[in-house]
Amino acid sequence: MAKKQIKVIRIVALILLPILTAVIALGIGRIAISPKDILLIITGRGGLVENMARMTVMSFRLPRIILALFVGAGLSVAGCAFQGLFANPLATPDTLGVASGASFGAAVAILLGFNAIPVQLSSFVFGILAVILTVLCGRGKGKGMTMIILSGIMIGSLFSALISFVKYVADAESQLPAITYWLMGSLASTDYKSLMVGVPPILVGIIILFILRWRMNLLPLTEDEIKSSGTNVLLLRTLTVVAATMITAASVSMCGQVGWVGLLVPHMVRMRLGGNFKDVVPASISIGAVFLVVVDTIARSLTASEIPISILTALVGAPFFIYLMRRGGSMR
């Protein structure tokens, strides 16, 4: 088969796979719904389907599956971008402290008694603030990307300590359980209103990184090497950081901390396609979306009470990385 045909097949597969996964996930849960009924509901002919099934699909499952698609795709491509930017295979979307900052913002909002949308906005703002503090601490004459990483660790630890303080002063009967459960990560409280607030930053960030994928192969190079290619180093790095930060802050603001996705998926893709960001970025978007939809479907269907999604992603991620280390060199 010609390379051009293989490329076309791969593109079609990457587009269709998240859509098919989402349609299948709509029918899975405590109330099983047939693929035929799912298609009737989605195409607007749901009047022929029972009210319970229609409400289950449109009001509960569809919003959280849309969120899972965007968050999975966004965190995967953000992790991919940071791994290239810092030339570090262990870089994650939280490398600059954005998840810790966003979690602190949500914890404070819950402590103050705000409802879902203010909690989401507070989380997003503090996530952005954390990255700004990281960049301000890590930048300066003679300071390189290593200092940025160290600053991210420091700011992340600072906000983690502040989260512990908020949990300490929170009411043990009502506020503390809400904060703790939110930090574990869940897509259960998703509705269309929260999607309208949180999805646009993720979508914009994904589009920016998708457009930059041709230049992202330059990110691991030295500053002089990037300049010799005629690329504006500062602009490339700034756009990468801003896009990945927007994605991560918006994702955490809507569903709490979802670990491993931004670390695991890019490595899975590289094992199959190699290290060219031109191929890795779109594949990470597609596979990340599929991965989180599958994990979220398991989280809401496996037991009577929903399992926090970060638990399942860790149960998948940790054994996979042990496997990578055993293979030796696959993480590079």
C-alpha positions in Angstrom: 0.0 0.0 0.0 1.3 3.4 -0.9 2.5 5.9 1.8 -0.2 8.4 0.7 -2.9 5.8 1.1 -1.6 4.8 4.5 -1.6 8.5 5.5 -5.2 9.0 4.4 -6.3 5.9 6.3 -4.5 7.1 9.4 -6.2 10.5 9.2 -9.6 9.0 8.7 -9.1 6.6 11.6 -7.9 9.4 13.9 -11.0 11.4 13.1 -13.5 8.5 13.4 -12.1 6.7 16.4 -13.2 9.4 19.0 -16.6 9.7 17.4 -17.3 5.9 17.4 -16.0 5.6 21.0 -18.3 8.4 22.1 -21.3 6.9 20.5 -20.6 3.5 22.1 -20.0 5.1 25.5 -23.4 6.8 25.3 -25.1 3.4 25.4 -23.1 2.1 28.4 -24.1 2.6 32.0 -26.5 1.5 34.6 -29.3 2.0 32.1 -28.2 0.2 28.9 -29.3 1.9 25.7 -29.1 0.2 22.3 -27.0 1.7 19.4 -30.3 2.1 17.4 -31.9 4.2 20.1 -28.6 6.3 20.5 -28.7 7.1 16.8 -32.4 8.1 17.0 -31.8 10.4 19.9 -28.7 12.0 18.4 -30.3 12.6 15.0 -33.3 14.3 16.6 -35.8 11.4 16.2 -35.7 10.6 19.9 -39.5 10.9 20.2 -39.6 7.3 19.4 -37.5 6.4 22.4 -38.5 6.3 26.1 -38.3 9.5 28.0 -35.9 8.0 30.5 -33.4 6.9 27.9 -33.6 10.2 26.1 -33.0 12.2 29.2 -30.1 9.9 30.3 -28.4 10.4 27.0 -29.0 14.1 26.5 -28.8 15.5 30.0 -26.3 13.2 31.7 -24.1 11.2 29.4 -23.6 13.5 26.4 -22.3 16.5 28.4 -19.7 14.4 30.3 -18.6 12.5 27.2 -18.1 15.8 25.3 -16.0 17.0 28.3 -14.0 13.7 28.3 -13.3 14.1 24.6 -12.0 17.7 25.0 -10.1 17.1 28.3 -8.5 13.9 27.1 -7.4 15.5 23.8 -6.3 18.7 25.5 -4.2 17.1 28.3 -2.6 14.7 25.9 -1.4 17.4 23.5 -0.4 19.7 26.4 1.8 16.9 27.8 3.2 16.3 24.4 4.1 20.0 24.0 5.7 20.3 27.4 7.8 17.1 26.8 9.1 18.7 23.6 9.6 22.2 25.2 11.6 20.9 28.2 13.2 18.0 26.3 12.0 15.8 29.2 10.0 12.6 28.7 8.6 13.0 32.2 7.2 16.5 31.7 3.4 16.7 32.3 0.7 19.4 31.8 1.4 20.3 35.5 5.1 20.9 35.0 4.6 24.6 35.6 2.3 24.2 38.6 -0.9 25.0 36.8 -2.9 22.0 38.2 -1.9 22.8 41.8 -2.8 26.4 41.3 -6.2 25.5 39.7 -6.9 23.0 42.5 -6.2 25.7 45.1 -8.6 28.1 43.4 -11.3 25.5 43.4 -10.7 24.6 47.0 -11.0 28.3 48.1 -14.2 28.8 46.1 -15.7 25.6 47.7 -14.6 26.8 51.1 -16.4 30.2 50.5 -19.6 28.3 49.5 -19.7 29.2 45.8 -21.6 27.0 43.3 -20.2 25.2 40.2 -19.5 28.1 37.8 -17.7 30.4 40.3 -15.6 27.4 41.4 -14.7 26.7 37.8 -13.7 30.3 37.1 -11.7 30.6 40.4 -9.9 27.4 39.5 -9.1 28.7 36.0 -7.8 32.1 37.2 -5.5 30.5 39.9 -4.2 28.0 37.4 -3.1 30.8 35.1 -1.7 32.8 38.1 0.4 29.8 39.1 2.1 29.7 35.7 2.7 33.4 35.7 4.5 33.1 39.1 6.5 30.1 37.8 7.7 32.1 34.7 8.5 35.2 36.8 10.5 33.1 39.2 12.3 31.0 36.6 13.2 33.7 34.0 16.2 35.9 34.1 19.6 36.5 32.6 21.5 33.2 32.3 18.6 31.1 33.4 17.5 28.3 31.1 14.5 25.9 30.9 15.8 23.9 33.8 15.2 26.9 36.1 11.6 27.1 34.7 11.0 23.5 35.6 12.5 23.9 39.1 10.3 27.0 39.6 7.3 25.0 38.5 8.1 22.4 41.1 8.4 25.1 43.8 5.2 26.9 42.9 3.3 23.6 42.7 4.6 22.7 46.1 3.5 26.1 47.5 0.0 25.7 46.2 -0.2 22.1 47.4 0.6 23.4 50.9 -2.1 26.1 50.5 -4.6 23.3 49.5 -3.7 21.4 52.7 -4.3 24.6 54.7 -7.7 25.1 53.1 -8.6 21.5 53.9 -7.4 22.0 57.5 -9.7 25.0 58.1 -12.7 23.5 56.1 -15.8 22.2 57.8 -15.3 18.5 58.3 -18.9 17.6 57.7 -19.6 19.4 54.4 -16.7 21.4 52.9 -13.9 18.9 53.5 -15.6 16.0 51.7 -16.5 18.2 48.8 -13.0 19.6 48.4 -11.4 16.1 48.7 -13.8 14.5 46.2 -13.2 17.4 43.7 -9.5 17.0 44.0 -9.8 13.3 43.1 -11.2 14.3 39.7 -14.7 13.6 38.3 -16.8 14.5 35.3 -20.1 13.8 37.1 -21.1 17.4 37.7 -20.7 18.4 34.0 -23.6 20.3 32.3 -23.9 22.3 29.1 -23.4 25.6 31.0 -20.0 24.6 32.4 -19.0 23.3 28.9 -19.7 26.7 27.4 -17.4 28.3 29.9 -14.6 25.7 30.0 -14.4 24.1 26.5 -13.5 27.3 24.5 -10.0 27.7 26.2 -9.3 24.0 25.6 -10.3 24.2 22.0 -8.3 27.3 21.3 -5.2 25.8 23.0 -5.6 22.6 20.9 -5.9 24.6 17.7 -2.7 26.6 18.5 -0.7 23.5 19.3 -2.0 21.7 16.2 -0.9 24.7 14.0 2.5 24.8 15.7 3.1 21.0 15.3 5.4 21.7 12.2 7.7 23.8 14.4 7.5 21.8 17.6 10.3 19.5 16.5 12.6 22.6 17.1 11.6 22.9 20.7 14.2 20.4 22.2 17.0 22.2 20.3 19.2 24.9 21.8 18.3 28.5 21.3 21.0 29.1 18.7 19.9 26.1 16.7 16.3 27.3 16.7 17.3 30.8 15.6 19.4 29.3 12.8 16.2 27.9 11.3 14.7 31.4 11.1 12.2 30.7 13.9 11.4 33.3 16.6 12.4 31.3 19.7 10.6 33.5 22.2 7.3 33.5 20.2 7.4 29.7 19.7 8.0 28.9 23.4 5.5 31.5 24.6 2.7 30.3 22.3 3.4 26.7 23.4 3.3 27.6 27.1 0.2 29.8 26.8 -1.7 27.1 24.8 -0.8 24.2 27.1 -1.5 26.3 30.2 -5.0 27.4 28.9 -5.8 23.7 28.2 -4.6 22.5 31.6 -6.2 25.2 33.6 -9.6 24.9 31.9 -9.5 21.1 32.2 -8.7 21.1 35.9 -11.3 23.8 36.5 -14.0 21.5 35.1 -13.2 18.1 36.4 -10.4 18.4 39.0 -7.0 16.7 38.8 -6.8 14.1 36.1 -3.3 12.6 36.3 -1.3 10.5 33.9 -3.2 11.4 30.7 -0.7 14.0 29.6 2.2 11.8 30.4 0.9 8.4 29.2 -0.8 9.1 25.9 2.1 10.9 24.2 4.4 8.0 25.0 1.9 5.5 23.7 1.7 7.5 20.4 5.5 7.8 20.1 6.0 4.1 20.5 3.9 3.6 17.4 4.6 6.6 15.3 8.0 7.8 16.3 9.1 11.3 17.6 8.0 13.6 14.8 5.5 16.1 16.3 3.8 16.5 12.9 2.4 13.0 13.5 2.5 12.8 17.3 0.3 15.9 17.9 -2.8 14.9 15.9 -2.5 11.3 17.1 -2.2 12.4 20.7 -5.3 14.5 20.3 -7.3 11.6 19.0 -6.0 8.8 21.3 -6.2 11.1 24.3 -9.9 11.8 23.7 -10.6 8.1 23.3 -8.5 7.2 26.4 -10.4 9.5 28.7 -13.9 8.6 27.3 -13.1 4.9 28.0 -11.7 5.6 31.5 -14.7 7.8 32.4 -17.2 5.2 31.1 -15.5 2.6 33.3 -15.5 5.1 36.3 -19.3 5.6 36.1 -20.3 2.0 35.1 -18.0 -0.4 37.0 -19.5 0.0 40.5 -22.7 1.4 42.1 -20.9 4.5 43.3 -18.7 6.4 40.8 -15.0 5.9 41.0 -12.8 9.1 41.0 -11.2 9.2 37.6 -7.7 10.0 38.8 -7.7 6.6 40.6 -8.3 4.8 37.3 -5.9 6.8 35.3 -3.2 6.0 37.9 -4.0 2.3 37.8 -3.5 2.3 34.1 -0.6 4.7 34.0 1.7 3.3 36.6 1.9 -0.3 35.2 2.4 1.1 31.7 5.4 3.2 32.8 6.8 0.2 34.6 6.5 -1.6 31.3 8.3 1.2 29.5 11.1 1.2 32.0 11.5 -2.6 31.7 11.8 -2.2 27.9 14.5 0.3 28.4 14.9 3.5 26.3 11.3 3.6 25.1 10.6 6.7 27.0 13.0 8.8 25.0 
